[in-house]
């Protein structure tokens, strides 16, 4: 029952795969954060931004709250 099959990955391989997945997820999150902050910077400069509509609608909602 406890025997390993040749196709099953060992613990070391699972650990390395897990580390790689976490690193990839962190890198993607950092890249997304940088893109969003760059978009906000461009918006304050007056340049067109992809998320301009979403940003302006959230601004309007916060203005209405005040």
Phi and psi in radians as a Rosetta constraint file:
Dihedral C 1 N 2 CA 2 C 2 CIRCULARHARMONIC -1.464 0.35
Dihedral N 2 CA 2 C 2 N 3 CIRCULARHARMONIC 0.014 0.35
Dihedral C 2 N 3 CA 3 C 3 CIRCULARHARMONIC -1.257 0.35
Dihedral N 3 CA 3 C 3 N 4 CIRCULARHARMONIC 2.494 0.35
Dihedral C 3 N 4 CA 4 C 4 CIRCULARHARMONIC -1.543 0.35
Dihedral N 4 CA 4 C 4 N 5 CIRCULARHARMONIC 2.474 0.35
Dihedral C 4 N 5 CA 5 C 5 CIRCULARHARMONIC -1.567 0.35
Dihedral N 5 CA 5 C 5 N 6 CIRCULARHARMONIC 2.725 0.35
Dihedral C 5 N 6 CA 6 C 6 CIRCULARHARMONIC -1.086 0.35
Dihedral N 6 CA 6 C 6 N 7 CIRCULARHARMONIC -0.509 0.35
Dihedral C 6 N 7 CA 7 C 7 CIRCULARHARMONIC -1.389 0.35
Dihedral N 7 CA 7 C 7 N 8 CIRCULARHARMONIC -0.289 0.35
Dihedral C 7 N 8 CA 8 C 8 CIRCULARHARMONIC -1.380 0.35
Dihedral N 8 CA 8 C 8 N 9 CIRCULARHARMONIC 2.313 0.35
Dihedral C 8 N 9 CA 9 C 9 CIRCULARHARMONIC -1.278 0.35
Dihedral N 9 CA 9 C 9 N 10 CIRCULARHARMONIC 2.595 0.35
Dihedral C 9 N 10 CA 10 C 10 CIRCULARHARMONIC -1.484 0.35
Dihedral N 10 CA 10 C 10 N 11 CIRCULARHARMONIC 3.061 0.35
Dihedral C 10 N 11 CA 11 C 11 CIRCULARHARMONIC -1.079 0.35
Dihedral N 11 CA 11 C 11 N 12 CIRCULARHARMONIC -0.715 0.35
Dihedral C 11 N 12 CA 12 C 12 CIRCULARHARMONIC -1.076 0.35
Dihedral N 12 CA 12 C 12 N 13 CIRCULARHARMONIC -0.700 0.35
Dihedral C 12 N 13 CA 13 C 13 CIRCULARHARMONIC -1.174 0.35
Dihedral N 13 CA 13 C 13 N 14 CIRCULARHARMONIC -0.702 0.35
Dihedral C 13 N 14 CA 14 C 14 CIRCULARHARMONIC -1.115 0.35
Dihedral N 14 CA 14 C 14 N 15 CIRCULARHARMONIC -0.697 0.35
Dihedral C 14 N 15 CA 15 C 15 CIRCULARHARMONIC -1.106 0.35
Dihedral N 15 CA 15 C 15 N 16 CIRCULARHARMONIC -0.787 0.35
Dihedral C 15 N 16 CA 16 C 16 CIRCULARHARMONIC -1.151 0.35
Dihedral N 16 CA 16 C 16 N 17 CIRCULARHARMONIC -0.661 0.35
Dihedral C 16 N 17 CA 17 C 17 CIRCULARHARMONIC -1.130 0.35
Dihedral N 17 CA 17 C 17 N 18 CIRCULARHARMONIC -0.731 0.35
Dihedral C 17 N 18 CA 18 C 18 CIRCULARHARMONIC -1.092 0.35
Dihedral N 18 CA 18 C 18 N 19 CIRCULARHARMONIC -0.757 0.35
Dihedral C 18 N 19 CA 19 C 19 CIRCULARHARMONIC -1.055 0.35
Dihedral N 19 CA 19 C 19 N 20 CIRCULARHARMONIC -0.747 0.35
Dihedral C 19 N 20 CA 20 C 20 CIRCULARHARMONIC -1.112 0.35
Dihedral N 20 CA 20 C 20 N 21 CIRCULARHARMONIC -0.718 0.35
Dihedral C 20 N 21 CA 21 C 21 CIRCULARHARMONIC -1.088 0.35
Dihedral N 21 CA 21 C 21 N 22 CIRCULARHARMONIC -0.759 0.35
Dihedral C 21 N 22 CA 22 C 22 CIRCULARHARMONIC -1.125 0.35
Dihedral N 22 CA 22 C 22 N 23 CIRCULARHARMONIC -0.780 0.35
Dihedral C 22 N 23 CA 23 C 23 CIRCULARHARMONIC -1.051 0.35
Dihedral N 23 CA 23 C 23 N 24 CIRCULARHARMONIC -0.755 0.35
Dihedral C 23 N 24 CA 24 C 24 CIRCULARHARMONIC -1.097 0.35
Dihedral N 24 CA 24 C 24 N 25 CIRCULARHARMONIC -0.720 0.35
Dihedral C 24 N 25 CA 25 C 25 CIRCULARHARMONIC -1.135 0.35
Dihedral N 25 CA 25 C 25 N 26 CIRCULARHARMONIC -0.718 0.35
Dihedral C 25 N 26 CA 26 C 26 CIRCULARHARMONIC -1.128 0.35
Dihedral N 26 CA 26 C 26 N 27 CIRCULARHARMONIC -0.769 0.35
Dihedral C 26 N 27 CA 27 C 27 CIRCULARHARMONIC -1.062 0.35
Dihedral N 27 CA 27 C 27 N 28 CIRCULARHARMONIC -0.761 0.35
Dihedral C 27 N 28 CA 28 C 28 CIRCULARHARMONIC -1.092 0.35
Dihedral N 28 CA 28 C 28 N 29 CIRCULARHARMONIC -0.729 0.35
Dihedral C 28 N 29 CA 29 C 29 CIRCULARHARMONIC -1.121 0.35
Dihedral N 29 CA 29 C 29 N 30 CIRCULARHARMONIC -0.721 0.35
Dihedral C 29 N 30 CA 30 C 30 CIRCULARHARMONIC -1.150 0.35
Dihedral N 30 CA 30 C 30 N 31 CIRCULARHARMONIC -0.749 0.35
Dihedral C 30 N 31 CA 31 C 31 CIRCULARHARMONIC -1.082 0.35
Dihedral N 31 CA 31 C 31 N 32 CIRCULARHARMONIC -0.735 0.35
Dihedral C 31 N 32 CA 32 C 32 CIRCULARHARMONIC -1.121 0.35
Dihedral N 32 CA 32 C 32 N 33 CIRCULARHARMONIC -0.729 0.35
Dihedral C 32 N 33 CA 33 C 33 CIRCULARHARMONIC -1.071 0.35
Dihedral N 33 CA 33 C 33 N 34 CIRCULARHARMONIC -0.781 0.35
Dihedral C 33 N 34 CA 34 C 34 CIRCULARHARMONIC -1.104 0.35
Dihedral N 34 CA 34 C 34 N 35 CIRCULARHARMONIC -0.720 0.35
Dihedral C 34 N 35 CA 35 C 35 CIRCULARHARMONIC -1.090 0.35
Dihedral N 35 CA 35 C 35 N 36 CIRCULARHARMONIC -0.730 0.35
Dihedral C 35 N 36 CA 36 C 36 CIRCULARHARMONIC -1.160 0.35
Dihedral N 36 CA 36 C 36 N 37 CIRCULARHARMONIC -0.720 0.35
Dihedral C 36 N 37 CA 37 C 37 CIRCULARHARMONIC -1.201 0.35
Dihedral N 37 CA 37 C 37 N 38 CIRCULARHARMONIC -0.610 0.35
Dihedral C 37 N 38 CA 38 C 38 CIRCULARHARMONIC -1.166 0.35
Dihedral N 38 CA 38 C 38 N 39 CIRCULARHARMONIC -0.666 0.35
Dihedral C 38 N 39 CA 39 C 39 CIRCULARHARMONIC -1.111 0.35
Dihedral N 39 CA 39 C 39 N 40 CIRCULARHARMONIC -0.705 0.35
Dihedral C 39 N 40 CA 40 C 40 CIRCULARHARMONIC -1.140 0.35
Dihedral N 40 CA 40 C 40 N 41 CIRCULARHARMONIC -0.680 0.35
Dihedral C 40 N 41 CA 41 C 41 CIRCULARHARMONIC -1.123 0.35
Dihedral N 41 CA 41 C 41 N 42 CIRCULARHARMONIC -0.756 0.35
Dihedral C 41 N 42 CA 42 C 42 CIRCULARHARMONIC -1.094 0.35
Dihedral N 42 CA 42 C 42 N 43 CIRCULARHARMONIC -0.660 0.35
Dihedral C 42 N 43 CA 43 C 43 CIRCULARHARMONIC -1.132 0.35
Dihedral N 43 CA 43 C 43 N 44 CIRCULARHARMONIC -0.687 0.35
Dihedral C 43 N 44 CA 44 C 44 CIRCULARHARMONIC -1.220 0.35
Dihedral N 44 CA 44 C 44 N 45 CIRCULARHARMONIC -0.433 0.35
Dihedral C 44 N 45 CA 45 C 45 CIRCULARHARMONIC -1.347 0.35
Dihedral N 45 CA 45 C 45 N 46 CIRCULARHARMONIC -0.218 0.35
Dihedral C 45 N 46 CA 46 C 46 CIRCULARHARMONIC 1.645 0.35
Dihedral N 46 CA 46 C 46 N 47 CIRCULARHARMONIC 0.063 0.35
Dihedral C 46 N 47 CA 47 C 47 CIRCULARHARMONIC -1.393 0.35
Dihedral N 47 CA 47 C 47 N 48 CIRCULARHARMONIC 2.660 0.35
Dihedral C 47 N 48 CA 48 C 48 CIRCULARHARMONIC -1.163 0.35
Dihedral N 48 CA 48 C 48 N 49 CIRCULARHARMONIC 2.517 0.35
Dihedral C 48 N 49 CA 49 C 49 CIRCULARHARMONIC -2.296 0.35
Dihedral N 49 CA 49 C 49 N 50 CIRCULARHARMONIC 2.534 0.35
Dihedral C 49 N 50 CA 50 C 50 CIRCULARHARMONIC -1.047 0.35
Dihedral N 50 CA 50 C 50 N 51 CIRCULARHARMONIC -0.728 0.35
Dihedral C 50 N 51 CA 51 C 51 CIRCULARHARMONIC -1.648 0.35
Dihedral N 51 CA 51 C 51 N 52 CIRCULARHARMONIC 0.436 0.35
Dihedral C 51 N 52 CA 52 C 52 CIRCULARHARMONIC -1.091 0.35
Dihedral N 52 CA 52 C 52 N 53 CIRCULARHARMONIC -0.726 0.35
Dihedral C 52 N 53 CA 53 C 53 CIRCULARHARMONIC -1.097 0.35
Dihedral N 53 CA 53 C 53 N 54 CIRCULARHARMONIC -0.794 0.35
Dihedral C 53 N 54 CA 54 C 54 CIRCULARHARMONIC -1.114 0.35
Dihedral N 54 CA 54 C 54 N 55 CIRCULARHARMONIC -0.711 0.35
Dihedral C 54 N 55 CA 55 C 55 CIRCULARHARMONIC -1.180 0.35
Dihedral N 55 CA 55 C 55 N 56 CIRCULARHARMONIC -0.723 0.35
Dihedral C 55 N 56 CA 56 C 56 CIRCULARHARMONIC -1.209 0.35
Dihedral N 56 CA 56 C 56 N 57 CIRCULARHARMONIC -0.610 0.35
Dihedral C 56 N 57 CA 57 C 57 CIRCULARHARMONIC -1.209 0.35
Dihedral N 57 CA 57 C 57 N 58 CIRCULARHARMONIC -0.638 0.35
Dihedral C 57 N 58 CA 58 C 58 CIRCULARHARMONIC -1.232 0.35
Dihedral N 58 CA 58 C 58 N 59 CIRCULARHARMONIC -0.565 0.35
Dihedral C 58 N 59 CA 59 C 59 CIRCULARHARMONIC -1.125 0.35
Dihedral N 59 CA 59 C 59 N 60 CIRCULARHARMONIC -0.753 0.35
Dihedral C 59 N 60 CA 60 C 60 CIRCULARHARMONIC -1.079 0.35
Dihedral N 60 CA 60 C 60 N 61 CIRCULARHARMONIC -0.707 0.35
Dihedral C 60 N 61 CA 61 C 61 CIRCULARHARMONIC -1.116 0.35
Dihedral N 61 CA 61 C 61 N 62 CIRCULARHARMONIC -0.708 0.35
Dihedral C 61 N 62 CA 62 C 62 CIRCULARHARMONIC -1.242 0.35
Dihedral N 62 CA 62 C 62 N 63 CIRCULARHARMONIC -0.568 0.35
Dihedral C 62 N 63 CA 63 C 63 CIRCULARHARMONIC -1.137 0.35
Dihedral N 63 CA 63 C 63 N 64 CIRCULARHARMONIC -0.678 0.35
Dihedral C 63 N 64 CA 64 C 64 CIRCULARHARMONIC -1.176 0.35
Dihedral N 64 CA 64 C 64 N 65 CIRCULARHARMONIC -0.520 0.35
Dihedral C 64 N 65 CA 65 C 65 CIRCULARHARMONIC -1.169 0.35
Dihedral N 65 CA 65 C 65 N 66 CIRCULARHARMONIC -0.524 0.35
